[in-house]
Amino acid sequence: MAPEDVAAIDLGSNSFHMIVARIANEHVQVLDRLREMVQLAAGLDDKNRLSEESQQRALECLARFGQRLRHISPQRLRIVGTNTLRQARNSADFLVRAEDVLGHTVEIISGQEEARLIYLGVAHSVADIPGRRLVVDIGGGSTELIIGEKFEPLHLTSLKMGCVSLSRACFADGKITENRLREAELRVQLRLEPVREEYVDLGWQVVTGASGSIKAIQDVVAREGWGREGITLEGLRRLRAALLDAGNVATVASRWQLEPARAKVFAGGFVVLHGLCEALKIDKVAVSDGALREGVIYDLLGRIRHEDVRDRTIAAVTERYGLDRAQAERVNATAHDLLVQVAAGWGLEREEFAHALEWAARWHEIGLLLAYHQYNRHGAYILQNADLPGFSQTDQTLLAALIQYHRRSFPADAFAHLPRDVAPLARRLCLLLRLAVVLNRARSRQPPPIPQLAVAEQRLELRFPAGWLDAHPLTRTDLTEEARFLRKAGFRLDFA
C-alpha cells in the first residue's frame, strides 16, 4: 500500500499543536510535530470575546503551520478547536480569518467529542492493559476525564476548568500564596463535586495523564527526585510545598527551567491535577505522549478507510429513537439522486455536502419521538444538543438547520446563523431534502420515479415521466404547496 500523509491541528486554549504523519502498512509514523503556546484563553475578556491581540498571535502561528500543510489534501487534514473557541462569542469571525490563513476548514468540537478523541489518542500511544483506564487531560480552558477499555471510551466528562482559566482567576499577578492555592483548590473541588462519586464507583486499573501541563509537572517531579516513573500523590504534595516556597511565577520559571508561557500557567495546571488526585483517590498517574491531535489522526484514518465513527453514531441514534429506517432510506436515495443532478451547477460537489444531506435525510424524522406537531423543530433541538460521537459542533449546527427547515415554513433568513460561505449552500441542500421528503410522503415501498431536476440560481424545474403526476394528484398538491413555501424565500419551483 502506498504511504499516505495526514495531518491534524489542535487549536487548544493554551497551545496550538500540529502533527503530520504517514500511514503505511496500517501503521502511523509521525513525520513532524509543531507546538506553540498561543494562550488563546488568556485573550478572552469579561464578555467572552477574543481580543485582537490574541487573535493575531493565533493567526501568526497558523500561518507558520500552513506552510507545512501545502502538500496535504483537505481530505487528509482535520483542524479542531476546543474550549476557548466554544466559549468565545466572536469565534465565528476568528474562524473566517483562520480559514483564510490556512486554506482549510476549522471545526469546533464539543467537550464530549474532545474527550473521545483524547482517549483515542492516548489508547493508541500507551501499552494495552486488561480492564479499565482513566485518562485525564488538562487543557487551557477545560479538563477531560475519560474511562475506557482498550480503544473504546465508556464514560466521558468535560469540566470547565483548565490551567489558563484557573491561573487567570487565582494567580493573575504571578503571586503564589497559601490563600490563593486554597481558593484555586476550592474551585477545582466545586467542579469535581457533581462527578466525583460517579467516577469513583466506576473504577479503573490505571490512570494516564495527557497534555502539556501534566508533562511539565512530571518533568518537575522527576527533576526534584520525587518520582521517576509517573506522578505520585506524594510527589504532588511535595510540589505544593515547593510552589509556596517559590512564591511567584518568575521563581517557578527559573527554579525548574520552564519557558515563561508555561510557568505562567503552571500553578493552575498543578492545582487541577492535585485536586483530581485527592478527590478521586489517585495514587499514581502515568504520562502519555498521545493526546487530542493523535486522536484526531486515528479518527481521520478511520474515515479514510471507511471505518467512520459517524456511521456507528448514525446507526446508534436511529436505533435509540426508533426511526423508520425504510422511510429514511427512501428519502436518502431520492435526495442523493437529486444532488447528483445539480451538484456541479449549485457548487455542491464536495464530499462533505453529500455527507450532510445523507445524515439529514436519515435523521429528518427524529423529532417524532416527542410529537408530530412541529417535529422538525423538535428534531433540530435534539441534534443541536445531543452528544454525537464523531460530529463537530459545526456539523451539528448544519444538521439542525437542515432538519428544522426540511418542511413547512422556509424563511429567507433560515440559514443566516451559519458561516457566510456555508449559508447559501446549506439553503440549496435543504431544498433538495425538502423535495425528497415531499416525493416520499406516501411512504410507499414502491419509490417514486426520480424526476429530472434543472436548477438556476433561484429556480428549480422538475420534470416527471409523462402522466405520472396525473396519476398521483396528492403529490401534485404537495408540490404546489411546496412551491408556495419556497416563493416566500425567493425561489421558484416549476414542475410538470
ABEGO torsion letter per residue (X at the ends): XBBBBBBBBBBBAABBBBBBBBBBGGBBBBABBBBBBAGAAAABBAAGBBBAAAAAAAAAAAAAAAAAAAABBAAABBBBBBAAAAABAAAAAAAAAAAAAAGBBBBBBBAAAAAAAAAAAAAAABBBBBEBBBBBBBBAABBBBBBBBEABBABBBBBBBBAAAAAAAAAAAGBBBAAAAAAAAAAAAAAAAAAAAAAAAAEBABBBBBEAAAAAAAAAAAAAGAEABEBBAAAAAAAAAAAAAAGBAAAAAAAAGBBAAAAAAAAAAAAAAAAAAAAAGBABBBBBABBAAAAAAAAAAAAAAGBBAAAAAAAAAAAAAGBBAAAAAAAAAAAAAAAAAAAAAAGAABAAAAAAAAAAAAAAAAAAAABABGAAAAAAAAAAABBBBGBBAAAAAAAAAAAAAABEBBBAAAAAABBAAAAAAAAAAAAAAAAAAAAAAAGBABBBBBBBBBBBAABBBBBBBBGAAAABAAAAAAAAAAAAAAAAAGBBBBBX
